[in-house]
Amino acid sequence: MFRVGLVGCGTIGSVHAQGYTRMEDVELAGIVEVREDHGRAMAQLFHTTWYPTIEALFEEAEVDVIDICVPTYLHRGYVETAARAGKHVICEKPMARTLADAQAMIDVCEENGVRLFIAQVLRFFPQYRKAYELLQAGAVGQVGTVRTTRGGVFPTSWNDWYASAENSGTLIVDMIIHDFDFLRWCFGDVRRVYAKSLRGRDLNRLDHAFVSLRFENGVIAHVEGTWAYPSGFQTRLEIAGTGGVLEHVGDEEMPIHLSLRERIGRSEGVAVPESPLAKDPYQLELEHFLACIQSGAEPIVTARDAYEALRISLAALESAATGRPIELEVRS
Ligand SMILES: NC(=O)c1ccc[n+]([C@@H]2O[C@H](COP(=O)([O-])OP(=O)(O)OC[C@H]3O[C@@H](n4cnc5c(N)ncnc54)[C@H](O)[C@@H]3O)[C@@H](O)[C@H]2O)c1
């Protein structure tokens, strides 16, 4: 039996909470929320207790694992508190807003002998996992180029934190980090990054970015991200090799799209892609992390993988800001 304490129950926290309530042998021990009314409502919905602080949760409830779903710039503080209290940690992606914070999170968990898992969920989406497996089996021969697209409407959130480049890192750090992690899983480390984005232009909550990556193994990828659509959320993946092309087109899984600009004012949260599977990728991911705690096994995505994905995102952000390509020092 795992007793999980959830910190932050907004858009993704409520997806995690729902996942835990569907698992056998997992108890949602409590929800820590800064907004009392919202926290109480979420606690009622998920049959648990609201706590105003993580310290109050530790005082009153038995907890084995802390799952952190607060905005990115707040991850480090909660990871440190949880690790020092001897709790294993699951934390949402991007693992932090800076590499210094990300390294501190890895260090504090190591020092306190607890596990740290970062929810880079794309590796648990069946279409991306299948693409990875096909590539490993050499299905398209030697890969030359890759194109990915991800995005939709500009997200809404608690305190509008996504709109602060300082806090969210724009869609380059917040969203296309999913693609950076997936591509690094498939093709290894990145050598050079060049990016163009709308950052710094006052476009009333519109963001769009193009990032080119050159991998150590010679593969070239073009990653496009958008928060400029009127509504909705779409993903695409195209991998071209000497033997053929592998494609995933998100739209085809949901054949009809209605995209209306006037819905913007009413839309809530950030897009969390849906899945027709009995267990959604978020639940699969959380179950995998808990199974790794039980068995001591390495997860499909490690905290170091998440750190490296953040390194690519931050290099892209720097490139977009300076107009220069950024060379990444190879570490692994
Ligand atoms: N894996 C994914 O696909 C995915 C999807 C969405 C968000 N995320 C990530 O999850 C994190 C949260 O994003 P979100 O969209 O759910 O944000 P959100 O704004 O919808 O939710 C954040 C929640 O945290 C609460 N909160 C804020 N400060 C707090 C504090 N100090 N203590 C306790 N609670 C606090 C807020 O009240 C809110 O309910 C971010 O890092 C984001 O990048 C990941």
PDBQT file of the ligand as one rigid body, heavy atoms in Angstrom, charges set to zero:
ROOT
HETATM    1  N1  LIG A 401       2.643  16.289 -18.021  1.00  0.00    +0.000 N 
HETATM    2  C1  LIG A 401       1.840  17.137 -18.597  1.00  0.00    +0.000 C 
HETATM    3  O1  LIG A 401       1.351  16.876 -19.675  1.00  0.00    +0.000 OA
HETATM    4  C2  LIG A 401       1.496  18.428 -17.894  1.00  0.00    +0.000 A 
HETATM    5  C3  LIG A 401       0.289  19.068 -18.199  1.00  0.00    +0.000 A 
HETATM    6  C4  LIG A 401      -0.008  20.242 -17.497  1.00  0.00    +0.000 A 
HETATM    7  C5  LIG A 401       0.887  20.770 -16.572  1.00  0.00    +0.000 A 
HETATM    8  N2  LIG A 401       2.066  20.139 -16.323  1.00  0.00    +0.000 N 
HETATM    9  C6  LIG A 401       3.008  20.695 -15.346  1.00  0.00    +0.000 C 
HETATM   10  O2  LIG A 401       2.424  20.561 -14.051  1.00  0.00    +0.000 OA
HETATM   11  C7  LIG A 401       2.734  21.689 -13.227  1.00  0.00    +0.000 C 
HETATM   12  C8  LIG A 401       1.422  22.373 -12.815  1.00  0.00    +0.000 C 
HETATM   13  O3  LIG A 401       0.739  22.856 -13.956  1.00  0.00    +0.000 OA
HETATM   14  P1  LIG A 401      -0.869  23.071 -13.983  1.00  0.00    +0.000 P 
HETATM   15  O4  LIG A 401      -1.237  23.351 -15.396  1.00  0.00    +0.000 OA
HETATM   16  O5  LIG A 401      -1.552  21.994 -13.264  1.00  0.00    +0.000 OA
HETATM   17  O6  LIG A 401      -0.972  24.451 -13.165  1.00  0.00    +0.000 OA
HETATM   18  P2  LIG A 401      -2.294  25.039 -12.468  1.00  0.00    +0.000 P 
HETATM   19  O7  LIG A 401      -2.059  26.478 -12.320  1.00  0.00    +0.000 OA
HETATM   20  O8  LIG A 401      -3.512  24.553 -13.193  1.00  0.00    +0.000 OA
HETATM   21  O9  LIG A 401      -2.302  24.297 -11.062  1.00  0.00    +0.000 OA
HETATM   22  C9  LIG A 401      -1.361  24.598 -10.063  1.00  0.00    +0.000 C 
HETATM   23  C10 LIG A 401      -2.038  24.372  -8.709  1.00  0.00    +0.000 C 
HETATM   24  O10 LIG A 401      -1.088  24.572  -7.674  1.00  0.00    +0.000 OA
HETATM   25  C11 LIG A 401      -1.705  25.343  -6.636  1.00  0.00    +0.000 C 
HETATM   26  N3  LIG A 401      -0.618  26.026  -5.935  1.00  0.00    +0.000 N 
HETATM   27  C12 LIG A 401       0.067  27.132  -6.322  1.00  0.00    +0.000 A 
HETATM   28  N4  LIG A 401       1.032  27.432  -5.430  1.00  0.00    +0.000 NA
HETATM   29  C13 LIG A 401       0.962  26.495  -4.465  1.00  0.00    +0.000 A 
HETATM   30  C14 LIG A 401       1.706  26.257  -3.290  1.00  0.00    +0.000 A 
HETATM   31  N5  LIG A 401       2.735  27.046  -2.942  1.00  0.00    +0.000 N 
HETATM   32  N6  LIG A 401       1.361  25.205  -2.515  1.00  0.00    +0.000 NA
HETATM   33  C15 LIG A 401       0.322  24.391  -2.860  1.00  0.00    +0.000 A 
HETATM   34  N7  LIG A 401      -0.417  24.565  -3.981  1.00  0.00    +0.000 NA
HETATM   35  C16 LIG A 401      -0.101  25.605  -4.772  1.00  0.00    +0.000 A 
HETATM   36  C17 LIG A 401      -2.673  26.256  -7.328  1.00  0.00    +0.000 C 
HETATM   37  O11 LIG A 401      -3.692  26.682  -6.478  1.00  0.00    +0.000 OA
HETATM   38  C18 LIG A 401      -3.192  25.338  -8.451  1.00  0.00    +0.000 C 
HETATM   39  O12 LIG A 401      -4.337  24.620  -8.039  1.00  0.00    +0.000 OA
HETATM   40  C19 LIG A 401       3.653  22.562 -14.081  1.00  0.00    +0.000 C 
HETATM   41  O13 LIG A 401       4.985  22.241 -13.807  1.00  0.00    +0.000 OA
HETATM   42  C20 LIG A 401       3.288  22.177 -15.505  1.00  0.00    +0.000 C 
HETATM   43  O14 LIG A 401       4.320  22.405 -16.438  1.00  0.00    +0.000 OA
HETATM   44  C21 LIG A 401       2.369  18.972 -16.956  1.00  0.00    +0.000 A 
ENDROOT
TORSDOF 0
